[in-house]
Amino acid sequence: MKRILLVCFSFMALTACNNPSSSTRNTTEQNQTEEPVAIGGEKDEHGCIGATGATWSELKQDCVRLFDVAIRLNPRRSNESEAVISAFVLFNDDQSKLELFLPNDDQETIILDKAEGDVYQNGVYRFDAVESGLYINGEKKYQSDK
């Protein structure tokens, strides 16, 4: 009788030891099927990842990194104690239009059409490509350092 109890007890002990590995295997399989979430990989409504510096360009119809593909324009007047916040100008392929990216601007995008020579304008905005100056309401606000 003691042998039968010992055999039963041993069998139950071995069976109990086997269960954690199968539950561990199931947990591992579940973890492998879940997609990893990239930290800082939040996308905007166009699929651009802001953490990489990408922003949507209406002109290019694609995500672009302005500091790689656009012309940086720095403010003409700035305080030394404040950070310099630049504007950017991005041309389309045939340079018939440009897109303005202004700091602290609530507008999605500002498109300027080529008017005459190397001047692009639209309402209150005018960009002179020869001098790389951006005028807002007739006043030169931004200038390229190049």
N, C-alpha and C positions, 0 to 999 in steps of 0.2 A: 504494500500500500504506500509505503514511504517512497518507493522507487517511482510509482505512478505519479505521485504528487510532485516529486522532484523533476520528472520528465515534463509534466504539464507546466510547472513553474518555469523551467528552462525554456520551453517553447514560447511561452508568453513573453519572457524577458527578451528573447531574440527577436520576436515579432515587434515588440515595442521599440527596440533599438533600430529597426529597419524603417519605421515610419518617418522619423525626422529627415532622413536623406531624400525620401520621395517628396516631402513637402518642400524641402530646400530646392530640389530639382524643379518643381512647379514654379516656385518663386523666381528662380533664375530664368526660366523660360519666359515668364511674364515680363521680367525686366528687360530681356533682350528684344521683345516685340514692341516695347514702348519707344517712341522717338525721343532722342535727346533734345532738350531745350537749350538753345544757345543763349548764354548770358550776354546781354547787350544786343541781342539780335532782333529787337522789336522792329517791325516794319510799319511804314506809314501806309496810307490808303493806296499808294501806287506800287508798294513793294520795296521801297527804298529803305535801307538800313541806316538810320541816322547816326548810330554809334560809329559807323565807318566813315562818316562825313558825306554820305550820299544824300542828295536832294533831287527832287523831280524837276525836270526841265520840260516845259511845254514845247519849246522850240525843237528840242532833240527827241521828244517823246521817249525819254529814257532817264534812268537814274544817272546822275553825274556827280563827280567830286569836284566842286568848283575850284578848289585850290590847285587842282591838276590841269583843268581844261579851260578855265576862264581867265580873264584879265582882272587883276586885283586893283581896286581903286581905293585909295585912302582919303579920309576926310581932309579938307584943306585947313580946317581949324580944329584943333583938339587940345585939350588940357594935358599937360605932362603927367598929372596924377591919375588920369583916366586911361583905361585900356583903349587901344585903337580898334574900332570895329569897322571893317572894310565893307565896301560894296563890291559886287562882281558883275562883269559884262561877259556874256557868252554869245558868240556869233553862230548863225546857222552855216551850213556848208558852203553856200554860194555868197555869203556875206550880204544878203539883201535885207536881212533882219537881225536884230540882236535882242537878247533877253537880259533885263536888269534884275539883279538880286540885291535888294537894299536891306540894310540892317534894320531890325525893329519895324519892319513893314508888315502890316496885316494882309496886304494883297497877296494872292497866290503868285502872280507873275506879272511883269510889265514887259510888253513887247514893243520895240521901236522899229519902225520901217525906215529904210534908207531914203532920205529925202533928195539931197543933191550932194555931189562930191562924196566926201567921207563923213557926212553929217547924218545922224539918225535922230528922228524925233517922233514924239507922240504926246500931244497935249502939253503938259507942264515939264516934260523931260526932254532933254536934248543931249546927245553924246557926240562930241567931235573926235573922230578917230585919229586925226592927225596929231592933235595935242593931248589925246587921251583924257579929256576932261568931261565930266558930267555936270550939266547945268540943270538946276531945278528951279522953276519959275524965274528963269533968266539969270540966276546967280550960280556961279561955279562953286559946287559943293564938294566934288570928289575929283581926284587927280591920280593918274598912275605915276609910280616912282620911276618907271623906265623911260 
